[in-house]
């Protein structure tokens, strides 16, 4: 039995397991009463680690204590960045520490496949004590902030398609991101904090870390007050996106307008195009369709002949949405098909999924539900692969509506179940449905429920109790599943 388990078991004579668990945040001080027939060095966790530490070479001790800055996993690149010791081969030392069981290998980083390493919490606490005693802790923590900043900025450097691939990486390293933000804030490292917050907007939005994102973006916007630099416009846009999600449209509009003013002052054509499109999104969310179209047309006009496929595709998609709500489904579908083709060219899964979801909605409006079902299901699969729960909810609503009106066996049950699942996710995320889209939803919901209200309501309740993974699995079953 591992020593830590034996020491913890000895403490259960005095403390019940629930109370002991609360004490284990200070395990080095709590687990200190080992069996008397053990050698002295194995009677407490601390003396055991003291013994192991004394056997390390000077280089191994340096690497060991500096790696304690990582709150959870770390990669070889991360280790090299924070150790930063000239002439020291971090890979060789890391290999030695793994061999001595002070560091463990763990699952590879999602998306990149990089090898990943971890310290057990008690070992990390012990190493952190040595780092503090060495006087290196501040320098090591600053290097950790720079490492995380480089990682985050790399994620957004090459556009949305690259960012999509990095979302899983950032989630895997979320603890590092939080530690770096806290560190930058405590040290009043304004530059690092602003750059981190501005780059993390898409991550916070796609993975629904809304409260966390709002807190840091509000902090960064406060620190950048009075600046007229592009980074402030980026911060305002990211914050406005989250303001829209919670229905604070006045706040979102004010943030987007200030961002637009900064872009116009600097003659940033691409930024102006995006800001105009974002303002159109706010008008759309409020139910002002004509106002939204005006903003979106101005956005496309601002782009002119600039070769910016990402922004052009995004505006075309939005104009397709407008045509759908104005009743011109053929024009809407043409816009979505063009958007999809551009998204394929870009390699953007998110934009492909959006075009497919919207096309399925237009097909339902034409009563082509048989064609809409596989398209909507494909969009659900894409959003699920991106772990983009916010947009996944909308795609689930579209699929549920198409299934319920398809007339196929078992689809009323599947429709009710998916409507329930999507509803519970939307409630959990506290994301409001735009006013303009509510009518589409209500029509689809009532049409599906009217087939067999009792059965629909029963399945709705079952779906409401499901997990995200269960909801996605059910959505991807052909013909609605059994």
Protein Blocks (a to p, Z undefined) as FASTA:
>chain_A
ZZklmmmmmmmmmpcfklmmmmmmmmmlmmmcccfkbcfklmbfklmmmmmmmmpcfklm
mmmmmmmmpmbbcdfklmmmmnopghiafklmmmmmmmnopaccddddehjlpacddddf
klmmmmmmmmmmnopmmmmmmmmmmmmmmmmmmmmmnojklmmmmmmmmmmmmmmmmmmm
mmmmmnopaklmmmmmmmmmmmmmmnopmklmmmmmmmmmmmmgoiacfklmmmmmmmmm
mmmmnopamlmmmmmmmmmmmmmmnopaklmmmmmmmmmmmmmmnopaklmmmmmmmmmm
mnmmaccfklmmmmmmmmmmmmmmnopaklmmmmmmmmmmmmmmnopaklmmmmmmmmmm
mmmmnopmmlmmmmmmmmmmmmmmnopaklmmmmmmmmmmmmmmnopghklmmmmmmmmm
mmmmmmmnopacdfklmmmmmmmmmmmmmmommlmmmmmmmmmmpcfklmmmmmmpghhi
ZZ
